[in-house]
Structures are given as structure tokens and as C-alpha cells.
Amino acid sequence: MTRYGRTLRMGGTGTVLALLLAVPPADAAGVHKCRDVRGKITYSDQPCGAKRAKQPPAVTTPAAVDVAQAPMQPVFLGRLLALVRHGQLADVAFVEQQLAVRFVRRDGEGGSAYLLAPGSTMSAMEIDYVVEKPRPPDGLRNSALALRIDQARACIRPDTVTAVFGDAFREFDFGPDARPDVAAKLRRIIYDFAAAPGQPLALTVTFERRVEFCVDLLNLDQVGR
């Protein structure tokens, strides 16, 4: 027996045939011979029992949510909450991921507008998304995302909104010059969120009276100097 293989003698001819093992010896540099609980032997460049580093999970876009289905409305509002907690409305990739849509960019004097890409839809909703819109003469720049609900298909009630976003909101004041029919028809509440310094983010929820108050508009604004 040699160290690396087995020596066989063939009959009386005296011919010796050395059969080399295909598997490297267990003590070869960098090779570990391991036996599992079932007795199976494997060879690896990792020490026995060592766990390989796990790859981070791939970022996947969540499934689209149809707000016409009442049970899915809190799910959608929860995604909006994650969006505002992210703190940067101009992060187009994150907005796409949260809303489960794809955008195409259109540049103009009014800023960079984003439209829904062909084949990317939001059931029962229209979308208006502008990033870094100039607001002269004060020099402020504004990013805005407006989601208008198709009330012929969906009604998101105020208690559904507050169940997700909480009761820490302020009422919008239409002012003394507001038309009485407008004040009677609409109700607006505003949520303020902390973000980067100088870039407050606000969510304005506009409820419109139909048979009852329903969300008509979810408008996110972020202003920074």
C-alpha cells in the first residue's frame, strides 16, 4: 500500500499497476475531510461545521394592491407609512418599490415628472409624481406625490386612515373665505413627519363626502432648501 493509492500485482507477470485515488488526501493543504451525522464523507475548502456566509436577500417589489378591496387598504396605507418614514420622497427607486409600480421620467421646466410606465398600473388610483420642482421666489424645492382615489371604485374611510397613521394629525383650515359648499363637502387632515433637516415631509389626506367621507386624495409633500 502506498500513501496515495493501492498497489496491485497482476498474475505472475510481475507487472505492477498503481491505481491513484481520484480524491485528494484529507491532509492536503486547504482540503477538509468531513463526515456528517449520517456518516457521509465530503471534502470541502471550509472547516467542518463552518457555515458559509449567507447572501443578502434580493430586494423584490411587493405585489400590487387594489385599494378597491377594503381588506387591502390598510396594507396600502402601511406602504405609504413606510415611504414617509424613509424620509426621502425624491428616492424614485424606493417609491417604485413601495407602490409596486414602475415610472418613466419626463424632464421639464416644472421639474422632473414621473409617469407610470406602460403596463404598470395602480388599480382605482391616478398618480402625479414630481421630484425637485422649483418654487420661486423663495428658492425652495418641492417633491410631491399625489394619489387620487377613484371614488366610483373605492372608498377609504377616515377610521381606516387613522388606524394606520394614528391620531396625531391636524385639521386643515379652509379659512374664512372658503366657499361654504366646499367646506361642507371636503375635510382635510395633515400628518407631519420628521425627515432630514430642512426637509419636512407632510401627508395631506382629503376626504370627500359621498354617502360618507371617503379618501379622495393622498398628497405627500417634501420641501427642502
C-alpha positions as CSV (number, residue, x, y, z in Angstrom):
1,M,0.0,0.0,0.0
2,T,1.4,3.4,-0.9
3,R,0.3,6.6,0.7
4,Y,-1.7,7.9,-2.3
5,G,-3.1,4.6,-3.8
6,R,-3.2,0.9,-3.8
7,T,-0.6,-1.3,-5.5
8,L,-1.9,-4.4,-7.3
9,R,0.1,-7.3,-8.8
10,M,-1.2,-8.7,-12.0
11,G,-0.8,-12.6,-12.1
12,G,2.7,-14.0,-12.5
13,T,3.9,-11.3,-14.9
14,G,5.3,-9.2,-12.2
15,T,3.7,-6.1,-13.7
16,V,2.7,-3.6,-11.2
17,L,-0.2,-1.2,-11.8
18,A,-0.7,1.7,-9.4
19,L,-4.2,3.0,-9.2
20,L,-4.2,6.5,-7.9
21,L,-7.1,7.7,-6.0
22,A,-9.1,10.5,-7.7
23,V,-9.8,12.1,-4.3
24,P,-7.0,14.2,-2.8
25,P,-5.7,13.1,0.6
26,A,-7.5,14.6,3.6
27,D,-4.4,16.3,4.9
28,A,-3.7,18.2,1.6
29,A,-3.4,21.9,2.1
30,G,-6.8,23.6,2.2
31,V,-8.9,20.4,2.0
32,H,-11.1,19.3,4.8
33,K,-12.5,15.8,5.1
34,C,-15.8,15.9,6.9
35,R,-18.3,13.3,8.0
36,D,-22.0,14.3,8.5
37,V,-24.4,12.7,11.0
38,R,-25.3,10.0,8.5
39,G,-21.7,9.0,8.1
40,K,-21.4,10.6,4.6
41,I,-17.9,11.9,3.8
42,T,-17.5,15.1,1.9
43,Y,-14.4,17.2,1.1
44,S,-14.5,21.0,1.3
45,D,-12.3,24.1,1.4
46,Q,-14.2,25.1,4.5
47,P,-13.6,23.7,8.0
48,C,-16.0,21.0,9.0
49,G,-19.2,22.5,10.5
50,A,-18.4,26.0,9.2
51,K,-21.3,27.9,7.8
52,R,-20.9,29.7,4.5
53,A,-21.8,33.4,4.6
54,K,-25.4,34.0,3.7
55,Q,-26.1,36.2,0.7
56,P,-28.4,39.1,1.5
57,P,-31.9,38.6,0.2
58,A,-32.7,40.1,-3.1
59,V,-34.9,43.2,-3.0
60,T,-38.2,42.3,-4.6
61,T,-41.1,44.6,-5.5
62,P,-44.2,43.6,-3.5
63,A,-47.4,42.6,-5.2
64,A,-49.7,45.4,-6.4
65,V,-52.5,46.3,-4.1
66,D,-56.0,47.1,-5.2
67,V,-57.5,49.7,-2.9
68,A,-61.0,48.9,-4.2
69,Q,-60.7,45.8,-1.9
70,A,-61.3,47.1,1.7
71,P,-59.1,44.5,3.4
72,M,-56.1,45.6,1.3
73,Q,-56.5,49.3,2.1
74,P,-54.5,49.1,5.4
75,V,-51.8,47.2,3.5
76,F,-51.5,50.0,1.0
77,L,-51.6,52.7,3.7
78,G,-48.9,50.8,5.6
79,R,-46.7,51.1,2.5
80,L,-47.2,54.8,2.4
81,L,-46.2,55.0,6.0
82,A,-43.0,53.1,5.3
83,L,-42.4,55.6,2.4
84,V,-42.7,58.7,4.6
85,R,-40.6,57.1,7.3
86,H,-37.9,56.5,4.7
87,G,-37.7,60.3,4.8
88,Q,-36.7,61.0,1.2
89,L,-39.6,61.4,-1.3
90,A,-37.1,62.0,-4.2
91,D,-35.8,58.4,-3.9
92,V,-37.6,57.2,-7.0
93,A,-36.5,53.6,-6.7
94,F,-37.9,53.4,-3.2
95,V,-41.2,55.0,-4.2
96,E,-41.5,52.4,-7.1
97,Q,-40.7,49.6,-4.7
98,Q,-43.3,50.7,-2.1
99,L,-46.1,51.3,-4.6
100,A,-45.3,48.2,-6.7
101,V,-45.1,50.3,-9.9
102,R,-42.5,51.5,-12.5
103,F,-42.0,55.0,-13.6
104,V,-40.7,56.8,-16.7
105,R,-39.0,60.2,-16.3
106,R,-40.0,63.3,-18.1
107,D,-37.9,66.5,-17.6
108,G,-39.3,70.0,-18.0
109,E,-39.2,73.5,-16.5
110,G,-41.6,72.4,-13.8
111,G,-39.1,69.7,-12.6
112,S,-38.6,66.0,-13.2
113,A,-42.1,64.4,-13.5
114,Y,-42.6,60.7,-13.3
115,L,-45.3,58.9,-15.2
116,L,-46.4,55.3,-14.9
117,A,-44.5,53.1,-17.3
118,P,-46.6,51.1,-19.8
119,G,-48.0,48.0,-18.2
120,S,-47.6,49.4,-14.7
121,T,-51.0,50.3,-13.2
122,M,-52.4,51.3,-9.9
123,S,-55.9,49.9,-9.5
124,A,-58.5,52.6,-8.6
125,M,-55.9,55.3,-8.4
126,E,-54.4,58.1,-10.5
127,I,-50.9,59.3,-9.8
128,D,-49.0,62.5,-10.1
129,Y,-45.3,62.4,-9.0
130,V,-42.9,65.4,-9.3
131,V,-39.3,65.5,-8.0
132,E,-37.3,68.7,-7.3
133,K,-39.9,71.1,-8.5
134,P,-38.7,74.7,-8.2
135,R,-40.8,77.0,-6.2
136,P,-39.6,80.6,-6.8
137,P,-39.1,83.2,-5.5
138,D,-38.2,81.7,-2.1
139,G,-35.8,79.2,-3.6
140,L,-37.4,76.2,-2.0
141,R,-37.6,73.0,-4.0
142,N,-40.5,70.6,-3.7
143,S,-41.0,66.9,-4.2
144,A,-44.6,65.8,-4.4
145,L,-46.6,62.6,-4.8
146,A,-50.3,62.8,-5.2
147,L,-52.6,59.7,-5.3
148,R,-56.1,60.4,-6.3
149,I,-58.6,57.6,-5.4
150,D,-61.3,56.7,-8.0
151,Q,-64.3,57.1,-5.7
152,A,-66.5,55.2,-8.2
153,R,-64.5,52.2,-7.3
154,A,-63.0,52.7,-3.8
155,C,-63.9,54.3,-0.5
156,I,-61.1,54.6,2.1
157,R,-62.8,55.7,5.3
158,P,-61.2,58.0,7.9
159,D,-61.0,55.3,10.6
160,T,-59.0,53.2,8.2
161,V,-56.5,56.0,7.7
162,T,-56.2,56.8,11.4
163,A,-55.8,53.1,12.3
164,V,-52.6,53.1,10.2
165,F,-51.3,56.7,10.6
166,G,-52.6,57.4,14.1
167,D,-54.5,60.3,15.7
168,A,-51.6,62.8,15.7
169,F,-52.9,64.9,12.9
170,R,-54.0,68.5,12.5
171,E,-57.1,69.7,10.8
172,F,-56.7,71.8,7.6
173,D,-58.2,75.3,8.0
174,F,-60.1,76.3,4.8
175,G,-60.2,79.9,6.2
176,P,-63.0,82.4,6.4
177,D,-63.1,83.0,2.7
178,A,-63.8,79.4,1.8
179,R,-67.0,78.7,0.0
180,P,-69.5,77.1,2.4
181,D,-70.2,74.2,-0.1
182,V,-66.5,73.4,-0.3
183,A,-66.1,73.3,3.5
184,A,-69.2,71.2,3.8
185,K,-68.1,68.8,1.1
186,L,-64.4,68.3,2.0
187,R,-62.4,67.5,5.1
188,R,-58.6,67.6,5.2
189,I,-56.2,66.3,7.8
190,I,-52.4,66.7,7.8
191,Y,-49.7,64.5,9.2
192,D,-46.3,65.9,9.7
193,F,-43.2,63.7,9.7
194,A,-39.6,64.3,10.7
195,A,-37.1,64.0,7.9
196,A,-33.7,65.4,7.0
197,P,-33.1,68.9,8.5
198,G,-34.8,71.5,6.4
199,Q,-36.9,68.9,4.5
200,P,-40.1,68.3,6.4
201,L,-42.5,65.8,4.9
202,A,-46.3,66.1,5.2
203,L,-49.1,63.9,4.2
204,T,-52.4,65.7,3.4
205,V,-55.5,63.4,3.3
206,T,-58.5,64.9,1.7
207,F,-61.8,63.3,2.4
208,E,-64.8,63.9,0.1
209,R,-68.4,63.5,1.1
210,R,-70.2,61.0,-1.0
211,V,-72.6,58.9,1.1
212,E,-69.9,59.2,3.7
213,F,-66.5,60.7,3.9
214,C,-64.0,58.8,1.7
215,V,-60.4,59.4,0.8
216,D,-60.3,61.4,-2.4
217,L,-56.6,62.5,-2.3
218,L,-53.4,61.4,-0.6
219,N,-50.9,64.1,-1.2
220,L,-47.3,63.8,0.0
221,D,-45.1,66.9,0.0
222,Q,-41.4,67.3,0.9
223,V,-39.8,70.8,0.8
224,G,-36.1,71.5,1.2
225,R,-33.9,74.5,0.6
